[in-house]
Structure formats: C-alpha cells, structure tokens
Amino acid sequence: MPPKALLQIKDRLVVSCQASPGDPLDDTDAIRRIAGAAIAAGAAGLRLNSSEHIAAVRRDTDLPIIGIKKQYFDGQLRITPDFAAAAELATAGADIIALDCTHRPWTAGDPWQRIIERIHRELRLLVMADIATLGEALAAAAAGADIIGTTLNGYTEETRGNDAFDWSLLKELVRQTGRPIIAEGHISTPEEARRTLQSGAWSVVVGSAITRPGSITARFVHALASRSLDTPAIGVDIGGTSVKAGWVDRKGNVSLVTRLPTKAGEGRDSIAAVTEQVIETVLAAGGHAGLVPAGLGIASGGAINAREGTVFAATENLPGWAGFNLRAFAEDRFHLSTYVANDAHAAVLAELRFGLGSSLSDFVAITLGTGIGGGIVSGGKLLRGQHGFAGTLGHHTIRFDGRRCNCGRLGCLEAYVSTAALVREYGGQQDDAAMALEISRLALAGDPRALKAYSALAAYLAEGVANIFNILDPQAVVLSGGLIEGQAQFVAEVETRAAALLHFGAKRKPRILHSPAGQLAGLQGAAALVFYAEEDLA
Ligand SMILES: [Zn+2]
C-alpha cells in the first residue's frame, strides 16, 4: 500500500507555486495566496520552493506538499543539494522531498544517493528524484528513490534543446523504473496533463502554465508577434508507401522534409505512429531553426471528411485507416490548428495556391502516375463533394465494356492511362515502375516504340479530357505527374486530340497545361489548407 501522500495525488493535479527571483510575486504571502487559489480550485497537492513558503502554506492546508530548495552553484541550478536543506523542508512541513538526481558533476556535500538514504532514515519522508534521463531515473530507483519526476529533462547539458515534454521518456520510465512517475516540466495545457496520466504517469505537476502570470502573458505576446504573414505551416502527406512532412512557407517553398516508410501493412496504429513521429521530427527541426508553425495541414490517401477531419473511406493501401479521426489525433498531440484533405485534393490546392492554377479560377487538375489523381476548382474553390470524392476523374468511363479497372468497373480512364497501361502499350510483360521509367527515358530520347506507347495513352486521355471540357468548360486542364515528366509531345497530342473530340472544339481550343508539380505537391497543398483557413477567418 503506497503512503498516504502518494495516494492523495494519484491521477490528480499537483500545482507548483513558485516565483523567479525579482518577479513581483516573489514574496511569501503572494505564494501563499496563489497556493490558496490552486487549492480552492481542486489541486490535490503542491510543490513549493523554500522552507518559508512551505511553513506559510502549511498553516492553511493538509494537502501533500512536495518541498524543494533551489540553490545555485557556479551559476547552475540545483534542487535540494544537501541533507541540511532537506531537513529544513521537513521541519517546515513538506511530505515529499524532491532532489536533484541528475548525473551532473556534484560539487557540494554528499552525493544524492547518500541524501536519499538519510532522508529515509532520519526524516522518514518520501523522496522524489528529479531527473533528466532514463539512466538517471534507473540509478535513482536503485538508490531507493520513492518517486521519479521528469522535472529536469531539458535543463541539463545532455538534454538541452528538449523544449517540449518528452513523451517517449515518460513511456520508458513507466515501463522500466518500477516507481510512480510524476510528470513535470513543459506541461502547458489541460490536454497535455491528461495525456501524461493516459501514458501511465502517477500524477502531474503543472507550474508556470498556472501560477506565473508573467510567463503566461509572455506566451500570448509571443503568439501574437509570431503570427505575421510570413509564418510557415507544416504540411504532411500520408501515402501507402511513405509519410512525408515539411515546413512550407507562404510562397510554397518546402524545407526540412522528413520521410519515413508508412508500414501500412501493420495497420492503423502503425500508420498513426509513423505520422506522429514524422511530425515530431519536423517540428523539432523547425524549432531549432526558430520556426513557429501557423498550423498543421495533413493530406492522406482515402476519402476525407474535411469538416470532421476523419477518414471516410480508404483502400487496401492504408488498411484499417477508414474511420480514423486524423484531426483529433493531431490536435491532441501537437496542439496546433489542424486541417485535413484527401491527397489528390491537396495536390490540386498546391496547384491553385502556388502553381499554374494561381492565375486561374476554373480548372481541372489531373496527376498521372500509378493511378490518376484529380480535382476540380470552380470559382477559385476546390470542389470536395459530400463525402470527399469530388473529382475522382480516374474512375469515369471512356470505353463502355472496356478493360476491367481495379475499382471493379469496366472501361475507367485509369485502366487506360497509368504506368501499368504504358508498359502494356509498349508490349512489356507486367506492370513495373522501373519499366515505365525506362519507357519514359526512351521516349525522351526519341525511341519510336516508346513514343507510340505514349501516343496510345494520349488518345485515351484525350477522351477523358474532352468529357471534362464538355461537362465543366474549365479555363484549362492541368496535367502533372511522374508518368509524363518531360513528355511535352504527349501533352501537345492530348490537346490536339481533345480539340477534335470536343463539341465546337476548334472554336473553343481546349487549353492543356503541363505542370512541373512533383512529389511534394500533396505536402504543399496540405500546408495551403492552413493558409486558406487563416484567410477565411480574417
Ligand atoms: Zn475505375
């Protein structure tokens, strides 16, 4: 049975009431009043610095108090550096003594192992080991510390730069130390505090976010100052093969890109875990460069309900992905405004915001690769449709009773225009990305057989493009994708053939544009969601 002080704070909030030297609130009575307000609001325990503060607050409450004494040695902050300090805190009324159990060189008095032993033997109080790393926690547990606190993560030379709560450290502490873990440091929202408990923490200490009006004000001031028109966003693109993320500025320039294999075969949890890891990496890289994101945009395979931020439907490329609430997932973890779209739609938004579409109000974009991605922009807005399926151009029929498409239907455009279709027209044996790449190279070198294969695809695509012009009468159809990279002759042929098929085609001259949009279009378009949302709010 754990001691009473520990039971009282289990699964509950401990509030750290401290003030920096020189702060207008650095005053015993001010701290006493702040503690009183925290207790009245439901705090289950307090963390206090100095025997004066503890003695003053102890007169008002029986709640558990974690006592510390902050002292500076050679400019380095130490927490309760010697036994004499611990004894003072005990006399003042502390129930738990927290002390510095990091591996930093010890310059004064006994080593902390010895202080733990004396606190147990002479003061009969619990010891909370404030550590920065897993190794320090294991050493503290071995030396008899009763509780482990994450307090010093980010404050030692070894962990410098950790300016966010280290969730993986918490996970390992819970798994490996066999001690109750108190999460402390860098917890700034109720959601983060709740997540520490969900991750196995015994209790959570929150300080500055509650008790320091100075630092709370500074956060607001900083947020307002950084929200200028130059603020970049983070774009994420979740595909069946890889998850990519990067910083995207207001002109569409992408930097600090990170990419990891999706591990889609392992299902939803794995896709989510990889996504979280990629975003964490990109956020950290940007943090080091001093970047603060305006928000998070996520493009994903499957149909996306953009309003709810959920995956409405997904193919076997992303097994188990349907039903997943991407936005709630990301907002819960990263506390950034998050916007979600289908990956093909995101690529269209990238074209609209940063590419050839930026001078158009009505166009249809088609991306050609292993399949056909697409989207429709009307009046400067992307058409999403009721379930997020609008612009699924690959699955409109161009040959009644034609080839079987992988959607199950016959004669879809995608069954005739894709890397597999190119290999087939060339006379290749099976669909192979490497083979398609080779045919593309041969066509660029003027090889007649390769050019003939492209020409066959152009004839099919012209059927689809003519349909699009007949139905929507757009200003242009914008083609992009790896399949047609550099193939200017292909684009010109589609234009000529579509004009011949089109109702009043000669007069209308359907405009087909060739966009250089590449692999990062989905990520750029995802970030564009953030910029568009901001403008809608303005
Ligand atoms: Zn189909």
Residues whose N, C-alpha, C, O or C-beta is under 5 A from the ligand:
A	BS01	ZN	G394 H395 C405 C407 R409 C412
